[in-house]
């Protein structure tokens, strides 16, 4: 299960501390290019995963182009305490992809 990539579009600090959903990034998103060196270093030092976000065309289309058939799809919510985005849309997606 992975977070919906649209989650990465928003300023997570403002979401967490002020309850505001403010678009800050475009998709595709990459912690390698979309956050500054200091913020990236803090994540690495804290042993947090670097995050990457893709468009649905990249994510689902890439699976199909690689020869997989999408045989299942599911969306799920997180919690309102985790992100205000949860009130408006599911935050997680899961695909089941099989090779025919």
Buried (B, 14 or more C-beta within 10 A) or exposed (E): EBBBBBBBBBBBEBBEEEEEBEEBBEBBBBBEEBBEEEEBEEBEEEEEEEBBBBBEEBBBEEBEEEEBEEEEEEEEBBEEEEBBBBEEEEBBBEBEBEEE
